Amino acid sequence: MRETTTKILNVIYCLTVLLFLLDSLTSFDIKSQALKTFIYFGILIGTPSTLIWNSVVIKTKSKRIAGIVFPTIILILLIFIGPLKVLFSSGAWQTQTVLYQNEHLTFKTVEFQMQDVGAMGYNKRTVEVLYLTNLFMITGEVPKDIDQSVEWVKVNKEINEIGIK
């Protein structure tokens, strides 16, 4: 029973770390605010919890070492980055205006987005967005010649909490 619980908790922790690293280090973004908050708080709370759980529950020495090394590395990374920086970057990017839409791929747009960073205000960006699902997107730089490109159609749709105006 303990062994199964430990495996399940470690798999959930590894998935959380994977999504955290993808979101923070690559152009892969978590679109859902609820999921992003779960991932970021899961990293902050789950790392010491997993470290303690694996050091107390696992009895075999080789498995205990394997179960302690990964959370320890992540804990050092979190201390180096700073827990408050991780906490303030847990806000998802929200689309304010859809500037351009791809004529052929409707799930590919150029958007103006803002991210709430608490008391420090808002981060702003204009990016090319490729929606993978309702939860995930890939962002990239806006092409320099977007006005002359045939594949991009200027739309300028304002977005509010209810939907598209």
MDAnalysis code that builds the backbone (N, CA, C; Angstrom):
import MDAnalysis as mda
import numpy as np

u = mda.Universe.empty(495, n_residues=165, atom_resindex=np.repeat(np.arange(165), 3), trajectory=True)
u.add_TopologyAttr("name", ["N", "CA", "C"] * 165)
u.add_TopologyAttr("resid", np.arange(1, 166))
u.add_TopologyAttr("resname", ["MET", "ARG", "GLU", "THR", "THR", "THR", "LYS", "ILE", "LEU", "ASN", "VAL", "ILE", "TYR", "CYS", "LEU", "THR", "VAL", "LEU", "LEU", "PHE", "LEU", "LEU", "ASP", "SER", "LEU", "THR", "SER", "PHE", "ASP", "ILE", "LYS", "SER", "GLN", "ALA", "LEU", "LYS", "THR", "PHE", "ILE", "TYR", "PHE", "GLY", "ILE", "LEU", "ILE", "GLY", "THR", "PRO", "SER", "THR", "LEU", "ILE", "TRP", "ASN", "SER", "VAL", "VAL", "ILE", "LYS", "THR", "LYS", "SER", "LYS", "ARG", "ILE", "ALA", "GLY", "ILE", "VAL", "PHE", "PRO", "THR", "ILE", "ILE", "LEU", "ILE", "LEU", "LEU", "ILE", "PHE", "ILE", "GLY", "PRO", "LEU", "LYS", "VAL", "LEU", "PHE", "SER", "SER", "GLY", "ALA", "TRP", "GLN", "THR", "GLN", "THR", "VAL", "LEU", "TYR", "GLN", "ASN", "GLU", "HIS", "LEU", "THR", "PHE", "LYS", "THR", "VAL", "GLU", "PHE", "GLN", "MET", "GLN", "ASP", "VAL", "GLY", "ALA", "MET", "GLY", "TYR", "ASN", "LYS", "ARG", "THR", "VAL", "GLU", "VAL", "LEU", "TYR", "LEU", "THR", "ASN", "LEU", "PHE", "MET", "ILE", "THR", "GLY", "GLU", "VAL", "PRO", "LYS", "ASP", "ILE", "ASP", "GLN", "SER", "VAL", "GLU", "TRP", "VAL", "LYS", "VAL", "ASN", "LYS", "GLU", "ILE", "ASN", "GLU", "ILE", "GLY", "ILE", "LYS"])
u.atoms.positions = np.array([
    [0.825, -1.191, 0.000],
    [0.000, 0.000, 0.000],
    [0.874, 1.261, 0.000],
    [1.865, 1.318, 0.892],
    [2.757, 2.472, 0.949],
    [3.564, 2.625, -0.328],
    [3.967, 1.498, -0.876],
    [4.771, 1.521, -2.091],
    [3.973, 2.069, -3.269],
    [2.711, 1.673, -3.385],
    [1.842, 2.164, -4.449],
    [1.572, 3.656, -4.282],
    [1.302, 4.081, -3.071],
    [1.072, 5.494, -2.783],
    [2.302, 6.316, -3.126],
    [3.465, 5.823, -2.770],
    [4.709, 6.521, -3.068],
    [4.913, 6.661, -4.565],
    [4.647, 5.593, -5.319],
    [4.792, 5.647, -6.779],
    [3.837, 6.670, -7.385],
    [2.587, 6.661, -6.942],
    [1.589, 7.608, -7.470],
    [1.988, 9.044, -7.157],
    [2.399, 9.308, -5.922],
    [2.813, 10.655, -5.547],
    [4.038, 11.114, -6.323],
    [4.986, 10.220, -6.545],
    [6.179, 10.578, -7.308],
    [5.871, 10.829, -8.777],
    [4.943, 10.081, -9.355],
    [4.546, 10.320, -10.751],
    [3.847, 11.670, -10.883],
    [2.949, 11.988, -9.961],
    [2.263, 13.288, -9.979],
    [3.283, 14.418, -9.806],
    [4.234, 14.227, -8.904],
    [5.267, 15.235, -8.690],
    [6.124, 15.426, -9.940],
    [6.504, 14.340, -10.598],
    [7.315, 14.435, -11.820],
    [6.557, 15.147, -12.940],
    [5.259, 14.862, -13.090],
    [4.450, 15.562, -14.097],
    [4.348, 17.052, -13.782],
    [4.215, 17.381, -12.507],
    [4.162, 18.778, -12.088],
    [5.473, 19.487, -12.413],
    [6.589, 18.854, -12.120],
    [7.897, 19.432, -12.422],
    [8.067, 19.592, -13.926],
    [7.662, 18.599, -14.703],
    [7.777, 18.665, -16.159],
    [6.981, 19.849, -16.713],
    [5.727, 20.007, -16.297],
    [4.914, 21.126, -16.770],
    [5.483, 22.470, -16.308],
    [6.003, 22.523, -15.088],
    [6.624, 23.750, -14.582],
    [7.834, 24.137, -15.435],
    [8.710, 23.177, -15.710],
    [9.905, 23.463, -16.500],
    [9.557, 23.833, -17.931],
    [8.579, 23.142, -18.527],
    [8.142, 23.493, -19.882],
    [7.585, 24.908, -19.929],
    [6.766, 25.257, -18.951],
    [6.140, 26.578, -18.938],
    [7.153, 27.686, -18.682],
    [8.088, 27.457, -17.792],
    [8.997, 28.537, -17.416],
    [10.238, 28.641, -18.306],
    [10.631, 27.568, -18.980],
    [11.884, 27.595, -19.745],
    [11.713, 27.553, -21.260],
    [10.512, 27.276, -21.749],
    [10.313, 27.169, -23.192],
    [9.178, 28.081, -23.643],
    [8.840, 28.014, -24.912],
    [7.734, 28.816, -25.451],
    [6.388, 28.118, -25.249],
    [6.392, 27.001, -24.580],
    [5.172, 26.278, -24.222],
    [4.548, 26.991, -23.024],
    [3.292, 27.412, -23.140],
    [2.621, 28.142, -22.060],
    [1.368, 27.409, -21.620],
    [1.100, 27.496, -20.322],
    [-0.141, 26.964, -19.767],
    [-1.168, 28.085, -19.842],
    [-2.257, 27.863, -20.563],
    [-3.278, 28.887, -20.778],
    [-4.270, 28.957, -19.623],
    [-4.566, 27.839, -19.012],
    [-5.550, 27.766, -17.942],
    [-4.962, 28.303, -16.632],
    [-5.610, 29.322, -16.067],
    [-5.132, 29.899, -14.810],
    [-5.193, 28.886, -13.669],
    [-6.246, 28.085, -13.623],
    [-6.380, 27.097, -12.547],
    [-5.256, 26.060, -12.613],
    [-4.957, 25.555, -13.795],
    [-3.901, 24.558, -13.949],
    [-2.535, 25.159, -13.644],
    [-2.288, 26.387, -14.111],
    [-0.996, 27.018, -13.868],
    [-0.789, 27.281, -12.376],
    [-1.827, 27.711, -11.691],
    [-1.732, 27.930, -10.248],
    [-1.462, 26.614, -9.529],
    [-2.155, 25.546, -9.932],
    [-1.932, 24.224, -9.341],
    [-0.485, 23.774, -9.543],
    [0.047, 23.973, -10.744],
    [1.416, 23.552, -11.058],
    [2.425, 24.343, -10.222],
    [2.295, 25.660, -10.187],
    [3.271, 26.492, -9.488],
    [3.204, 26.310, -7.965],
    [1.996, 26.244, -7.415],
    [1.881, 25.990, -5.979],
    [2.281, 24.542, -5.678],
    [2.001, 23.634, -6.605],
    [2.419, 22.238, -6.437],
    [3.917, 22.095, -6.365],
    [4.630, 22.898, -7.130],
    [6.095, 22.878, -7.070],
    [6.572, 23.413, -5.721],
    [5.985, 24.514, -5.284],
    [6.431, 25.132, -4.029],
    [6.110, 24.272, -2.813],
    [4.961, 23.624, -2.819],
    [4.552, 22.797, -1.672],
    [4.994, 21.348, -1.858],
    [4.924, 20.859, -3.093],
    [5.211, 19.453, -3.365],
    [6.667, 19.065, -3.249],
    [7.569, 19.992, -3.512],
    [8.991, 19.651, -3.455],
    [9.437, 19.264, -2.043],
    [9.218, 20.117, -1.041],
    [9.624, 19.673, 0.303],
    [8.802, 18.492, 0.802],
    [7.510, 18.449, 0.429],
    [6.662, 17.324, 0.856],
    [7.158, 16.005, 0.273],
    [7.484, 16.000, -1.008],
    [7.989, 14.786, -1.664],
    [9.337, 14.393, -1.082],
    [10.161, 15.373, -0.823],
    [11.475, 15.101, -0.234],
    [11.331, 14.437, 1.136],
    [10.468, 14.971, 1.978],
    [10.242, 14.394, 3.307],
    [9.596, 13.021, 3.192],
    [8.567, 12.894, 2.349],
    [7.869, 11.617, 2.179],
    [8.845, 10.527, 1.738],
    [9.636, 10.819, 0.712],
    [10.564, 9.811, 0.192],
    [11.660, 9.456, 1.196],
    [12.087, 10.409, 1.997],
    [13.138, 10.098, 2.964],
    [12.615, 9.320, 4.167],
    [11.326, 9.458, 4.489],
    [10.757, 8.762, 5.651],
    [10.151, 7.413, 5.277],
    [9.402, 7.364, 4.174],
    [8.606, 6.177, 3.840],
    [9.421, 5.097, 3.138],
    [10.300, 5.485, 2.222],
    [11.035, 4.478, 1.440],
    [12.082, 3.809, 2.327],
    [12.040, 2.492, 2.373],
    [12.919, 1.723, 3.268],
    [14.219, 1.276, 2.595],
    [14.171, 0.921, 1.314],
    [15.358, 0.450, 0.621],
    [16.311, 1.616, 0.387],
    [17.579, 1.441, 0.711],
    [18.545, 2.532, 0.645],
    [18.716, 3.079, -0.774],
    [18.811, 2.202, -1.769],
    [19.010, 2.666, -3.146],
    [17.780, 3.410, -3.670],
    [16.587, 2.933, -3.335],
    [15.369, 3.619, -3.752],
    [15.209, 4.952, -3.014],
    [15.610, 4.980, -1.752],
    [15.511, 6.212, -0.970],
    [16.414, 7.291, -1.568],
    [17.622, 6.913, -1.946],
    [18.556, 7.875, -2.544],
    [17.988, 8.394, -3.862],
    [17.455, 7.482, -4.680],
    [16.854, 7.891, -5.955],
    [15.643, 8.804, -5.722],
    [14.875, 8.546, -4.685],
    [13.695, 9.348, -4.387],
    [14.007, 10.681, -3.742],
    [15.230, 10.849, -3.261],
    [15.626, 12.093, -2.593],
    [16.391, 13.024, -3.534],
    [17.150, 12.467, -4.473],
    [18.019, 13.274, -5.326],
    [17.220, 14.261, -6.183],
    [16.202, 13.803, -6.889],
    [15.428, 14.656, -7.794],
    [14.735, 15.806, -7.054],
    [13.988, 15.546, -5.969],
    [13.383, 16.671, -5.240],
    [14.417, 17.631, -4.639],
    [15.592, 17.119, -4.268],
    [16.636, 17.980, -3.726],
    [17.157, 18.944, -4.797],
    [17.341, 18.444, -6.002],
    [17.788, 19.301, -7.109],
    [16.741, 20.384, -7.394],
    [15.480, 19.999, -7.421],
    [14.397, 20.968, -7.663],
    [14.324, 21.970, -6.519],
    [14.520, 21.536, -5.284],
    [14.501, 22.441, -4.134],
    [15.634, 23.473, -4.232],
    [16.806, 23.037, -4.619],
    [17.936, 23.957, -4.799],
    [17.622, 24.957, -5.909],
    [17.032, 24.483, -7.001],
    [16.623, 25.358, -8.099],
    [15.606, 26.395, -7.622],
    [14.625, 25.970, -6.837],
    [13.606, 26.894, -6.323],
    [14.211, 27.924, -5.380],
    [15.141, 27.514, -4.544],
    [15.806, 28.455, -3.643],
    [16.632, 29.458, -4.446],
    [17.295, 28.974, -5.493],
    [18.095, 29.845, -6.352],
    [17.208, 30.863, -7.079],
    [16.085, 30.408, -7.633],
    [15.153, 31.299, -8.345],
    [14.470, 32.239, -7.358],
    [14.037, 31.692, -6.258],
    [13.319, 32.470, -5.251],
    [11.840, 32.119, -5.274],
    [11.293, 31.687, -4.133],
    [9.892, 31.288, -4.084],
    [8.922, 32.413, -4.453],
    [9.253, 33.654, -4.111],
    [8.360, 34.762, -4.455],
    [8.318, 35.008, -5.955],
    [9.445, 34.856, -6.619],
    [9.477, 35.012, -8.079],
    [8.618, 33.934, -8.742],
    [8.698, 32.717, -8.230],
    [7.864, 31.632, -8.747],
    [6.393, 31.935, -8.493],
    [6.096, 32.425, -7.311],
    [4.720, 32.756, -6.948],
    [4.154, 33.862, -7.831],
    [4.936, 34.914, -8.082],
    [4.457, 36.027, -8.907],
    [4.358, 35.673, -10.382],
    [5.088, 34.660, -10.837],
    [5.001, 34.268, -12.242],
    [3.925, 33.205, -12.478],
    [3.113, 32.930, -11.457],
    [2.083, 31.902, -11.604],
    [0.834, 32.404, -12.320],
    [0.805, 33.651, -12.702],
    [-0.345, 34.171, -13.445],
    [-0.273, 33.760, -14.903],
    [-1.400, 33.338, -15.448],
    [-1.447, 32.949, -16.863],
    [-1.573, 34.198, -17.734],
    [-1.056, 34.113, -18.937],
    [-1.193, 35.209, -19.894],
    [-2.636, 35.243, -20.386],
    [-3.241, 36.420, -20.319],
    [-4.632, 36.594, -20.756],
    [-4.651, 37.424, -22.034],
    [-5.368, 36.956, -23.035],
    [-5.483, 37.671, -24.297],
    [-6.367, 38.892, -24.123],
    [-5.847, 40.042, -24.531],
    [-6.608, 41.282, -24.486],
    [-7.175, 41.620, -25.870],
    [-6.343, 41.453, -26.900],
    [-6.751, 41.771, -28.265],
    [-6.167, 40.740, -29.217],
    [-6.990, 40.216, -30.107],
    [-6.509, 39.380, -31.204],
    [-6.226, 40.335, -32.356],
    [-4.955, 40.476, -32.721],
    [-4.567, 41.444, -33.745],
    [-4.670, 40.873, -35.154],
    [-4.172, 39.658, -35.335],
    [-4.182, 38.995, -36.642],
    [-4.626, 37.551, -36.468],
    [-5.238, 37.017, -37.507],
    [-5.597, 35.597, -37.515],
    [-5.073, 34.995, -38.804],
    [-4.565, 33.772, -38.686],
    [-4.061, 33.070, -39.854],
    [-5.230, 32.667, -40.733],
    [-5.106, 32.932, -42.018],
    [-6.191, 32.654, -42.956],
    [-6.457, 31.158, -43.106],
    [-5.424, 30.350, -42.994],
    [-5.556, 28.907, -43.215],
    [-5.701, 28.117, -41.918],
    [-5.036, 28.557, -40.856],
    [-5.080, 27.854, -39.573],
    [-5.784, 28.745, -38.553],
    [-7.033, 28.440, -38.240],
    [-7.822, 29.305, -37.357],
    [-7.333, 29.291, -35.911],
    [-6.549, 28.284, -35.523],
    [-6.035, 28.201, -34.159],
    [-4.678, 28.889, -34.016],
    [-4.260, 29.642, -35.029],
    [-2.994, 30.368, -35.009],
    [-3.301, 31.859, -35.158],
    [-2.916, 32.651, -34.133],
    [-3.234, 34.074, -34.124],
    [-2.034, 34.887, -33.637],
    [-2.133, 36.191, -33.817],
    [-1.195, 37.123, -33.200],
    [-2.009, 37.913, -32.195],
    [-1.554, 37.921, -30.932],
    [-2.350, 38.490, -29.856],
    [-1.530, 39.433, -28.994],
    [-2.234, 40.407, -28.430],
    [-1.678, 41.237, -27.370],
    [-2.160, 40.625, -26.066],
    [-1.219, 40.276, -25.171],
    [-1.561, 39.591, -23.932],
    [-0.982, 40.330, -22.732],
    [-1.649, 40.150, -21.580],
    [-1.174, 40.724, -20.323],
    [-1.166, 39.630, -19.258],
    [-0.221, 39.770, -18.321],
    [-0.080, 38.818, -17.219],
    [-0.053, 39.606, -15.919],
    [-0.942, 39.258, -15.003],
    [-0.995, 39.915, -13.703],
    [0.135, 39.390, -12.832],
    [0.968, 40.307, -12.320],
    [2.066, 39.915, -11.445],
    [1.875, 40.511, -10.055],
    [0.639, 40.571, -9.612],
    [0.325, 41.024, -8.261],
    [0.557, 42.507, -8.079],
    [1.221, 42.855, -7.005],
    [1.450, 44.258, -6.663],
    [2.414, 44.951, -7.626],
    [3.106, 44.172, -8.446],
    [4.071, 44.750, -9.384],
    [3.439, 45.154, -10.702],
    [2.132, 44.999, -10.859],
    [1.451, 45.439, -12.072],
    [1.209, 44.319, -13.061],
    [1.471, 44.626, -14.334],
    [1.202, 43.684, -15.412],
    [2.408, 43.579, -16.338],
    [2.666, 42.367, -16.822],
    [3.592, 42.159, -17.929],
    [2.762, 42.216, -19.205],
    [3.345, 42.754, -20.276],
    [2.638, 42.863, -21.554],
    [3.498, 42.266, -22.646],
    [2.830, 41.665, -23.656],
    [3.566, 41.123, -24.796],
    [2.645, 40.993, -25.994],
    [3.237, 41.031, -27.169],
    [2.533, 40.742, -28.414],
    [3.239, 39.535, -29.022],
    [2.504, 38.434, -29.197],
    [3.104, 37.178, -29.636],
    [2.240, 36.476, -30.672],
    [2.896, 35.609, -31.422],
    [2.179, 34.690, -32.312],
    [1.825, 33.471, -31.464],
    [0.561, 33.088, -31.469],
    [0.078, 32.025, -30.598],
    [-0.436, 30.860, -31.441],
    [-0.021, 29.666, -31.073],
    [-0.528, 28.437, -31.674],
    [-1.204, 27.656, -30.556],
    [-2.535, 27.578, -30.605],
    [-3.282, 26.889, -29.558],
    [-3.238, 25.380, -29.781],
    [-2.740, 24.659, -28.786],
    [-2.714, 23.201, -28.846],
    [-4.036, 22.629, -28.338],
    [-4.478, 23.118, -27.181],
    [-5.766, 22.746, -26.585],
    [-6.285, 23.970, -25.844],
    [-7.368, 23.808, -25.098],
    [-7.857, 24.903, -24.265],
    [-6.936, 25.174, -23.083],
    [-6.036, 24.238, -22.784],
    [-5.145, 24.369, -21.634],
    [-3.732, 24.813, -21.995],
    [-3.285, 24.534, -23.221],
    [-1.890, 24.771, -23.588],
    [-1.775, 25.513, -24.910],
    [-0.703, 26.327, -25.020],
    [-0.419, 27.046, -26.258],
    [1.092, 27.181, -26.417],
    [1.514, 27.416, -27.645],
    [2.920, 27.677, -27.941],
    [2.995, 29.093, -28.481],
    [3.923, 29.874, -27.934],
    [4.065, 31.259, -28.352],
    [5.387, 31.456, -29.072],
    [5.419, 32.460, -29.917],
    [6.637, 32.774, -30.644],
    [6.659, 34.246, -31.011],
    [7.755, 34.650, -31.633],
    [7.894, 36.036, -32.052],
    [6.947, 36.337, -33.207],
    [6.512, 37.581, -33.258],
    [5.648, 38.034, -34.343],
    [6.523, 38.265, -35.572],
    [6.115, 37.732, -36.736],
    [6.899, 37.965, -37.957],
    [7.004, 39.457, -38.266],
    [8.179, 39.890, -38.722],
    [8.409, 41.315, -39.004],
    [7.562, 41.814, -40.183],
    [7.338, 40.968, -41.170],
    [6.598, 41.377, -42.368],
    [5.134, 40.930, -42.325],
    [4.539, 40.981, -41.153],
    [3.178, 40.452, -40.995],
    [2.154, 41.272, -41.781],
    [2.389, 42.575, -41.939],
    [1.441, 43.411, -42.687],
    [1.418, 43.067, -44.177],
    [2.546, 42.634, -44.731],
    [2.614, 42.287, -46.146],
    [2.290, 40.823, -46.415],
    [2.205, 40.019, -45.383],
    [1.981, 38.583, -45.553],
    [0.540, 38.295, -45.965],
    [0.386, 37.371, -46.891],
    [-0.935, 37.009, -47.409],
    [-1.699, 36.134, -46.415],
    [-0.988, 35.340, -45.631],
    [-1.649, 34.377, -44.746],
    [-2.264, 35.009, -43.502],
    [-1.885, 36.244, -43.148],
    [-2.401, 36.890, -41.940],
    [-3.462, 37.924, -42.295],
    [-4.588, 37.845, -41.581],
    [-5.694, 38.777, -41.774],
    [-5.830, 39.608, -40.510],
    [-5.847, 40.936, -40.664],
    [-5.973, 41.824, -39.506],
    [-7.410, 41.789, -39.006],
    [-7.585, 41.513, -37.681],
    [-8.944, 41.405, -37.132],
    [-9.207, 42.388, -36.002],
    [-8.236, 42.662, -35.128],
    [-8.397, 43.577, -33.988],
    [-9.666, 43.313, -33.176],
    [-9.813, 42.105, -32.684],
    [-10.962, 41.756, -31.835],
    [-10.591, 41.964, -30.382],
    [-11.366, 42.804, -29.687],
    [-11.153, 43.021, -28.257],
    [-11.753, 41.848, -27.504],
    [-11.065, 41.396, -26.457],
    [-11.524, 40.272, -25.647],
    [-11.885, 40.805, -24.265],
    [-13.042, 40.356, -23.731],
    [-13.374, 40.679, -22.339],
    [-13.637, 39.383, -21.590],
    [-14.091, 39.464, -20.364],
    [-14.301, 38.263, -19.549],
    [-15.378, 37.351, -20.106],
    [-16.371, 37.929, -20.800],
    [-17.497, 37.141, -21.297],
    [-17.148, 36.468, -22.628],
    [-16.405, 37.122, -23.460],
    [-16.079, 36.543, -24.751],
    [-15.590, 37.613, -25.698],
    [-15.792, 37.410, -26.984],
    [-15.347, 38.351, -28.008],
    [-16.456, 39.363, -28.253],
    [-16.091, 40.647, -28.306],
    [-17.063, 41.708, -28.590],
    [-17.412, 41.735, -30.060],
])
